Amino acid sequence: MPLTPTQNPPRAGTTGAALVLGSDALRSDDVADFARRPEGREIRLDPAAGARMAAAQRVKDKLVASGQPVYGVTTGFGDSCGRHIGPAKAATLQRNLISGHLAGSGDPAPADVTRATMLIRANCLARGYSGVRVALVELLADCLREDILPLIPERGSVGASGDLVPLAYLADMLTGNGRVLHRGEPRSAAAALRRAGLTPVELAPKEGLALINGTSFMSGYAVAAVRAARELAVVADLCTALTAEAVRASSGPFEPFLHTQKPHPGQRASAARIRRLLAGSKLTVEHQERVGANPRLDGAGYQMLRTGLQDRYSVRCAPHVTGVLNDTLDWVTDWLDTEINSTNDNPLFDPVAGEVHHGGNFYGGHVGQAMDALKLAVASLGDLLDRQVALVVDEKSNQGLTANLVRPTDDTDADAGIHHGFKAAQIACSSLAAEALKNSAPATAFSRSTESHNQDKVSMASIAARDARRTVELVENIAAIALAALCQAVDLRGRDRMAPATRAARDLVRTVVPFVDRDRRLDTDLAGLVGLIRSGRLTAPLAAPDAEAADGLPAQQGRSHVR
């Protein structure tokens, strides 16, 4: 189906802004939204990009016809680039490239990652410097509309030259080969394309290489990880507010004065959100209340305070932990927006000068560095939430709540002493936190020389991005345990004394996880709570201006994606 605006008008039921390929306007949030909920989104090609694609294709065809060797078009690949072939063999070379790279392993990538990969690859090729036909991008877009998704093994990429092995499965689908999911049903690619009324493509010279020699698979994992991590940052602020109420902590550590003295934008945003969540709470205390609860020395040389003046770091330093994630998300998003609007294969064709350029834009260094940083910040957030759970379940630190948050009993209660509440859940939470922290080791540090030492320095960015996505999933499960335990704690403390905002969030959690009044299995409830986190329903009401606006203070330089 042609992608030009006149030939592809908005369809009935289209919602949201059109996804315009090749315009350099695609954003990681756009991709993540589409990957999660693709229904009703128009995909079209920017007219100027279509003109560039045609011009670059003409440059490529002219160079091939001249007999000039062009890497990957009339030569072998990688270390085999010294083997020059005639134009008559160029198409066969592309088909063999795809077949030879079907060497992946592991489970198929999740459907949202695959959709993101396809959209990003279409956008990168549509920019008009890769020497491919408009029809190739059209078929990619048509497969997205019909929800025909290749089954891409998650392992096999070293992140340079791009994602050769994973993207070969995408190219294989476009040629009518391999296995796919068609609207969630497994089929052969040929059958799925036939059902959708689509014709497989015959790869022209360079097109197989252009499809696989890029960073779109790693970027697909990356945009999914970023979107989910942004949700987790908001959930973490909610958990901190609930923890503060559960242990009757001071609201002082979230006051603007402190954070203007260390004005990292993400830290200020986190503190401001926690403060808004706690507005009207009768469970937290002001710092002066704690001071006033202790008698003056009145000449004595020493006394023990009745009430401590400061809370534990898992409450007091929470904005500093979540703030790191907030600020990491800002620059990571900038890098990803650049990556998904780049031409990242090799060689590239200049449609103006009529020249071919050989380089290394397929190197995934920026994605790898971004994902290694993101997974570390997310793992640290998971560790924070685990510490908050440990704080509220332990009767030595939870300020008078029951041990393990069990229902209060007395000696006459038949249930006294036989229930253990959130004891096992806290153990599971610590296990998840340990695994998330283990995953935070940098994948980009493990470059391996490969492919006859032609690819002698590689990014490992796909591994870093996959690690980031999995770290996010681990922390989503930590957050589910934390929310369940913290809502149990505030119920024991007194729901009627909660702040309106935290009480509303607690009520939503309670639609998924009932109060735990006796020992019972929690795994199904917690899975439902993970689904609630991923849906965005929990965080949507917590959206608010950034810290600067909330504090009424001058804005800091730079931007913030914090909601």
N, C-alpha and C positions, 0 to 999 in steps of 0.2 A: 504494500500500500504506500503510495507516494507520501512524502512527509512535508511537502511545501504547503504553506498556509492556505492557498487557494484550492488545492486538491484535497486537503484534509481539514475541513472546518470542524469546529468544536462539536462533539457528539452530544446527543441528548443525555442528560444525567452527568455531564462533566462537572466535577467539583474541584475547587482549588485552582491555583494559577497553572497555566500550561508549563510543561517542562520543555524548554527550548534548547535543542541540541546545537552545540557549536558556537554559542553566543558568549561563552565565558561567564554566564550568569548562573550556572548551576551551583547550588550550595549543598554542603554535607547534610544539613537539616532537610533540604528538599529530597535528597536521595534517601535518607533514613525514613522519612514520612512515606514516600512512595513504596519503599521496600516492605514496610509493615502493612500498608493499606493501599494497594495499587488501583483499586477500583475507581473508575471515573476520572482518571487523570489523563489529560491530553498530552501527547508527545509529538513535537513537531521540530522540523529542522529550520534553523535560522537561514533566510535566503542568501545572505552574504557568505555563510559557511558553505552552502551548497555550491555556490559559484567557485569558491576556493578549492573545494574537493574536485570539481571538474577540471580546473586549471592544473592542479597538482597531478591529476591522473594523466593529463596530456603531456606534462613534462616527463613523467615516468615512461610513458609509452614511446616518446621520442628518443629517450636515452636507450631504451631496450632495442629499438629498431636500428639505432646507430651502431650497435655492436659493442658499445662501451660496457665494461663490466660494472654492474651495480650490485652491491652487497645484498644477498638474500633474495635478489630478483633474478640475476643471471649468474650467481655464484652459489657455492655451498654456504653453510651456516657456521658461525663461530670459528673454531680452529680450521674448518674446512673451506674457508672463504677463498683459498687460493685456487679452487676448482671452478673454472669458468665454463659455463654451458651456453648452448645456443638458445635463441628465443623460443624455438619450438618445444623445448623441454621445460620452459619456465612454469607453466601451469602444473605439470606433473610434480615438479619440485615442491610446490606449495602443498599439494595433496599429501605427498610423502612426509613433509614436515609435520603435518598434523598427526598422521597415523603414528609416526615414530615417537611423538611426545605423549602418547596416551600411556603414561607410566606412573600414574598417581596411586596413592594408597590411603587407607583410612576411611572413616565415615564420610558421606556426602556433606558438603557445606549446607548450613541451614538455608531454607528458602529465601529468607529476607536478605541474607548475604549474597545469594546467587542473583536475586533481582538487582541488588545494588551493583554488583559486578557488571551485569549486562548493561545497565543504564550508564554507568561510568565509562565502560568501554565504547559504547555508542557515542557518548559525548566527546571523548578524546579523539576518536577517528573523525567525527563530524567537524572538527576544527579546520580540517582541510589541508593538512601537511603530510599525510601518511601515504598518499597516492592510491587510495581505495575508491571504489565507486559508491555513489549515493545509494545504490540498491543494497549494498551490504549493510549500511546503517539502517535502511528501511526495514530489512528483514529482522534485524535485532529489535527494532522498536515494535514490529508486528508480533514477534514472539513474546515480548513483554505484555502487550495488550491482551494476547491470548493466554497468558500465564503458562507459557511453555518454557520450562526451566531445565537446563542440563543438570545431570547428576555429576557434580564436580568433587572428586576426592579432595579432602582437606590438606593432604600432605603431598609434597613433591617439589615445592618451589624454594629456591635459595634467594629469591628477591632481586636477582639480576642474572641474566637478562630479563628483567621483569618476572612475570609469573608464567613461564613457558608451559610447564606441565599442567597446572590447573586450567589455564585458558585454552589449552588444546581441546578440552572437553566441550567448551563453548563453541569453538570453531567446528568441531566434529558435528555438533547438533545442527549448525547452520548448513552443513553439507548433506544433511539427511541421515546421519549415522549416529550410533550410540543410543543411550537410554535417557529418557527425560521424565519429568513430572508434568503432566498436562492438567491444569486446574486441580492439582493434588493427586491425580491418578497416574501410576507408572505406565509408560508406554514406550515403544520405540520412537525415536525422533521422526522417522519417516511417517509412521502412522499419525503422530501428533500434528505434524505439518500438513499432512493430507486432510485430516479432520478440520483444520483451521483454514483450509483453502490456500495454503502458502506453498511456494515452490522452493526447494532447496537451492542453494547458490552453488555455482561452479566457480571455484576460486580463481581469480585472475592473478597474474604475476604480482608479488608483494603482499597480496591480501591475507594469506595464511600467516605470514610473519607479522603483519600489522595487527592481526587479531590477538596473537599470543605474546608478542614482545612488548608487554606493557605492565603497568602497576595496578591494574583495575581489580584484581582479586584481593590483594592486600588492602586496597582502599575500600572494597566492599565490607571486609571485616572491620576496618577502622571506623567507618561511619556508623556502623551498628554499635560498636563499643562506645563511641562518643555519645550517641543519643542516650543509651542506657545509663552511662556514667553521669550524665547531667541530671537524670531523674534521681539517681542515688544521692547526689549532693543535696537535693531538696529533702529527700527522705531522712538523710543524716541530721539535718537541722531539726526536723520534726522529732526524731529520736532524742536529740539532745534536750529539746524543750520538755519532752515527756520524762526524761531522766531527771531533769531539774525539779520537776513537780514531784516525781516519785520519791526522791530523797530529800525533799524540802531544801533544795539548794538556794544559794543566793542568786539573784538576778543581776548582781553587780558586774560580773565578768562580761556581760553583753552590752554594757553602757557605751555610748558613742565616744566618750572621752578617751577611753583606753585605746580604741581602735583607730582614732585619729592620730595617735602617737606612733602607730605602726601601720601606716595606711595602705597595706596591700589591698587592692580592690576586692579580691575574692574573700579575704578575711573579713573586711567590713561588710560585705554582702551577707555572709553567713551570720555574723553577729546581729545584723539588723533584722534578718528573718527570724532568728530565735527570739529576739526581743518582741517582734510583732506577734509571734505565736504565744508568748507568755503574757501578753497584755491582758490585764484583768484577772490574772491567776491569784487565788488565795492560798496556794500551796507553796509557792516560792517566797523567799523573804528578801527584804532589802538589807544591804550590808549594815546599816546603822541599827537595824533590829538585833542583829547578832552582837554588835558591840554593846548595845544597851542591855542585853541579857546577862552580861558579865559585870560583877561589882568592880568598883575602882579599888586600886591597891590601898588607898588611904594610909599611906605610910608603911605598909608591909613591904618586906623585901621580896616576897615570892608568893604566888598562888597559882593554882590550876584553874584554867578557864572552864566555865560550865559548858560553853558552846564554842566550837572551833570557828576561826574567822574566815577560813578558806576551804573550798571544796576540792575534791580530787581532780587531777589533770583531765580525766576523761569527761569532766563537765567543764571545768574552767578553761581548758585549752582547746575545746572542740572547734571554735571558729578558726583557730590557727591550723587545725588539721584539714577541715573541710575547705578552708580558704585556699590551701595549696591545690586541691583538686579543682576548685573554681577557676583559679588563675591558669592552671595547666590546660583546662578545657578551652580557654580563650586562645592561647597560641597554637594549640593542637588543631583547633578548628580552622584557624587562619592557614596553617600549613596544608590541611586536607582540602580546603577550598581551592588552593593553588594547584594541588596535585590533580584533582579531578577535572580541572579545566586546563590541563596541560596536554601536549602531544608527547607521549612518552614511549614511542617505539623508535626503531632505527632500521634503515636510514630515513631521513625526512627530505621532502621536496619543496623547494622554494618556488611557488607558482609565479612570482614576479620576475625573479632573476633567471628562472629556468634551470636551476642548479640542484644537485643532490648533495646532501650533507650527512656525513657519518659521525655518530657520537654515542653518548651513553645515557640518554634521557630515561632509559628503562631502569636505571638504578634507583632502588627504593629507599635510599638513605633517610630522607625526610619522614617518610611514613614509619620506618623502623624506629627512628629516634623518638618520634612522637608517641608511638605505641608503647615503647619501653618506659617512657616517662608516665604515660597515662596509667599503665597497669600498676606501677609503683604507688602512685597517688591513690588509686582505687583500693589497692591492698591495704594501705595505711588507714583508709577510711573504714574498711572492714575490721581492722584491728581495734579502732576506736569503738565501733559498735559492740564488738565482743567484750571490751572492757566495761562498757556501760551495762551490758547484760550481767556480767560478773558482779558488778557493783550492787545491782538491785536484788539479785537472788541470794546474796550472802547476808545472813542476819547480823554479821559483825560490821557491816558497812551500809546497810539499807535503811538506817535510821528508824528502827522500830517496826518494820514490816516483818511478816512471817518468813521463816526460813524457806527458801526456794519458792516463795510466793504462794504457798498452799492456802487453802481456805482456813480462816481462823477457827480453832477448836478449843474446847476446854477438856478437863479430865473426865467429864461425864459424856463426852461425845464419842460415839462408837467408832468414828473415823479418826480419832486422835492417834497420831503416830504411824499411820499406815500409808500415807500418801507423800509423794516427794515432788509434786508440782513440776517446776521447770528445771530440776536438777539435770536430767538427761538432755534436755534441749540446750542447756548451757554447755554441756560437754560437746555436743554436736556443733555448736556455734564455734567453739575454740578449734575444733578440727577443721572447719571450713576456713577460719582465719589463718591457721597455720598453712593450709594448702595455698591460699591466696598469696600469702607472703612468700612462700616457696616459688611461686610462679613469677615473682617480681624480678628475678634475675634477668639481666639484659640479654635478649636473644641476639642483638646486633653485635655483641662482643664475640660471637662464634663464627666469624667469617671463615669459609673453607675454599681453598683453591680447587676449581673444578673444570670440567670440559677441556681436558688437555692443557690446563693452565692458561687458557684464553680468558675464562672467567676466574681470574686469580684473586679478585677482591669482590665479594658479594655482600648484600645488605642483610640478609635473613629477615627482611621486613615482614614477609608473610607469616613467619613463625611468631614474630613480635605482635602482629595484629591479632592473630588467632589466640595467643596467650592473653592479650588484653580483653578480648571478648569473653574468654573463659573466666578470667579473673572477675570481670563484671558479673558474670552469672553466679560465681561463688558468693560474691558480696551481696547480690540480690537475695540469696538464701539466708545469709547472715542478717540482713535487714529484716527479713520476714520473722525470724526468731526474735530479734530485738523488739520489733513492733508488738508481737504477741506478748512477750514478757513485760514490756513497759506498760501496755494497756492493762494487763493483769495488776501491775503494781499501782497504777493510779486508781484503778477500781478499788483496791484495798485501802488506798489512802483517802479516797473520797471524791467520786466523780463530780459531785455538785460544787466542789471547790476549784475545779480546773478552769483554766482560761477558756473562753468561748472557742478559740481556734483549735486548741489541742483537744477539746471535748468533741468538736465536730469530726476531727480526724479519728479520734478513738471510736466514735459511733460508726464510722465507715468500716474500720477494722473489725468491729463487732459483727458486721453483716457476714463476715467470712470466718472469724474465729470467736466462738462463744467463750464466755468466762470459764476457766478451768477449775471446776469445783471438786474434782477427784481425778486420780490418775487415769488417763486414757491416751490413745494414740493421737499424736499431734501432726504426723507427717502429711496427712491429707489436708488438714487445715492450713498448714504452713505452705503447701503447694498452691492452695487457693490464694494465699496472701502474696506469694511471689507473682501470681497472675495479676493481682490488684496493683502491685507496684509497677509491673510492666505496662499495664493498661493506661497509666497516667492519671487515672481517676483520683488517686490519693494526692498527687502533687498539684493537680490543676488548680484547686482552690487556694493553694499556698503561693501562687504566682504573685509577685509584687515588684515594685520598682527596685532598682539596685541600691546598694548601701548609701551612695552619695545622696541620691534623691530622698531616701528615707531619713537620713540624718539631717537634711537641710544644709549640707556642707558643700563646698566647691567640689565639682567632679574631678576625679583623678584623670591623668592622661591615659589614653588607650581606651579600649572598649571592653565591655563585659557581656558574656552570653548568659550570665546568671539570671534565672527567672525567679 
